[in-house]
Amino acid sequence: MEPVYRSVIGIARVVFAFEGLRFQVEGEENIPATGGAVIAVNHTGYLDFTYAGLPPRSVKRYIRFMAKKEVFDDKISGPIMRALKHIPVDRGAGAESYKAAVSSLRGGELVGVYPEATISRSFEIKEFKSGAARMAIEAGGPIIPTVIWGAQRVWTKGFPKRLGRTKTPISIAVGEPIEPIGPPNELTEKLRKTMQEMLLKLQEGYEHEPGAYWVPARLGGSAPTLAEADKLDAVDVAARAAARQAREND
């Protein structure tokens, strides 16, 4: 029994109903009923983790998400994140976060990971980090590819949040488990290819508004291309590094 997690999910469902969000979920049967597994999720918006947590409820399970340490440091969100047993990620000390995730997997937990690491501003699948593959191999548990489409319309990077009654359709697909076999780089590429195919399939059945900010350039939207988004990300990384250096010099 996890009363805090159950309460948070209950509140989330009320909020989703208020917003009129229309979920279409497929592949729930691919969530293992027991045992550790890496839940690999594409990252297009700030609320992806709340939507990704819905399919595991079909087998009464919860996801322990890896999230940046700053969320845990916040006086409001921090206590909640710790109560939900999520895993803090300190980008300056990633080894400890990795060990904690592997320990959770070995303990039979579902661990949520964004292989892209940061939000994809192009809303395409970006290059993947190898962490999901490495921890799955080390813990001996499968990777469950999970793709969400439509979440970026609710709240994404660089645009105002839309938390009113938007009646936004959100599609979620859970793919077949990928066994942790092979070198991490090959497993990572297999995961990325799988999730790319899943995303394309979800997009086929989704209505896209021409020129909309949340629609990929490939589909006629005004979102940056993958290459353009990579350049924007590089600028952000440089800015964060400069700010960190400035703090250290003070």
N, C-alpha and C positions, 0 to 999 in steps of 0.2 A: 504493500500500500504506500502510495506517495501522495499524501493529501495536498501538499503545496503544488506539485505538478498538476494534479487533477483540477485543483482550483483555478490555476492559471489557464489551463486548456478550456475550462468552463467559461471563464471570462472572455477568452479569445473567440470562442464560438458565438457568444452573445454579440461581440463587436462585429464579427463577420456577418452575422444576420442583420445587424443594424445597417452595415454598409451594403447589404444586398449582394455580396459576392457570390458568384455562381461557379461552384467548383465542379470540374469534370475530372474524375480520378480513374486511372486504369493501371492494372498491374499490381494491385494491393496484395495479391496472392504471392508475390515475389519477396515480401518481407518475411524473414525467418521468424518463426514463433518463439524460438529459443536460440541462445548462443550469441557470441559476439559477431558484429559485422560493421563494416565501414559504409555509411550512407553518404555517397558522393553526390553533391547537389550543384547544379549550375547556379551562377550568381548574377542576377540582373537587378535586384532591388534589396532594400534594407529589411524587408519583412519575409524574405525567402524562407528563413528558418521556421517561421510560424506555420507556413503552408506545408513545408516538407514534413512537419510533425504529424500531419493528418493521416497519411497512409498507415504508419505503424500502429495507430489506435485500433485498426481492424483486428489486430492480434494482441491488443491491450499492452503495447510496448511504448517506451519513451526514447527519445534521442538525446544523447549528451553531446551538445554542439561545442566545437572548438571555436572560441570567440576571442577577439582582441582584449588584452588585459585592461585597457582603458574602460571597458564596459563594467568590469568587475570592480574597478576603483571608484566608480560612481556611487554616491551614498544611497541612491534610490535603486538603481538596477543591480548594483553589486550583491546585496544580500539575496535578492531573488535568484540571480544567476548561480550563486553558490548553493542555495537551497535546492535548485533544480539539477545540481551536480554537473553543470556544464564545465568545460575545461578552458581555463585562461591561456591565451597565447601571448607570450612576451616576445616580440620580434627581435629583441636583443638577446634573448636566452631561449631560443626555440627548442633546444635539446630537452629541457625539462618538460615542456608542453608535449613533445613527442612521446616521452616516456610515460607521461600521465595518460595519454590517449591509448597507448599500447596496453598499459595496465588495465584500463577500463575494458578494452576489447577482450583481454584474457579473462576478465571477470564476468564476461557474458553480456556486456552492454552494447547498444547500438551507438556508434560514435559518428556524429555528423561532421562532414568536411566539405569545404569549398575548394576543389582542386585548382580553380583559377586564382584563388587567394583573395582577389579584390573584385568589386563589381565590374562587369563587362559593359562599358559605355556604348559599345556597338550593338549589344544584345546578341552578339554571336558568341560561339564557344571560343574562348581564348586559349592560349597555351596553358598546359597544366603543370603544376608543381608535382614532384614525385612523392610527396608525403603520404598521400592516401594509399598508394601502391606499397610503399615501404612498410607502413604500419600494418597493412593487411597481411603482407608476407611474414613479418615478424610475429604477429599474433596468431597467424594461421586461420584467419577468418575471411569470408568472402567480401567482395565489394558489391554494393547494391546501387547501380546507377539510377539517379532520380533527376528528372528534368521538369522544370516548371516554366510555364509560359503565360504571361499576362501580369505577373507580379510587378513588373517595372511600371505599370500604369498606376499603381497605388502609391509607390514611393521609391524613387530611384535617385541616384547621384546627380546633382545639378539641377533638379527640378522640384517644385513644391510638392509636398505630400497631398494626396487626395484621399482623405479618410472619411469623407461624408458618404451619403448613400449613392454610390456611383454605379452599383449593379455590375461591376466589372467581372467578366468571365475569366476564370483562372484554370488552366489545364495543367494537370500533374500526371506524369507517367513514371512508373517504377519498372525498371528493366529486370531481366533475369540476372541472378547472382553471377558474378565473375569470380572464378576461383583464383586465389593468390598464387599463380604459377608463373615462373619466368623471371628474368631480370626486371628490376623496378622500372627501367626506362621503357621496356617493351610492354609491360603491364599498363603503364601510364598511357602509352599511345593507344593501346587497345581500349582502355576506358574512355579516352577522349573521342575516339572514332565512334564508339557505341553511343555516347551521349550526343554527339553531333547528329547521328542518324535519328535518334529519338526526338531531338529538337525539330529537325526538319519535318518529321511526321506530325508532330503536334501543330506546327505552323500551318500545315496543309489544311487542317480543319478549323482554322481560326480566322475571323474576319479582321483584316488590317485596314486602318484608315490611311489613305494616301497622304504622304507628307507629314504624318504625325511624328512627334519626337520619340515615341516609344517603339516605332517600327524601324527595323533595320534598313539600311540603304538598299540592300539586296532586294527587299520587298517593296521598295518605293517610298520608304520613310525618310525622315530627315536626320536620323541617328548617324553618327560618324561611322565610316567604314572601320573595319578591324585595324587597318594600318594607321588611320587617323587617331583612333582611340588609343593605340599603343603609344603614340607620340604624346598625347595628353597625359597618359599614365606616367610616362618618363618625366614630364615636367613636374608632376605631383611628387614623385619619388625624390627628385632633386631638391624640391622645396622643403620636404620633410627632413632630408639630410642636412640642409643648410640650417634649418631651425634647431635641429638636434645639436649641431656643432656650436651654434650660438649659445645654447643653454649650457653646454659643457665649458665654454670659454668664460662664462660669467663668474 
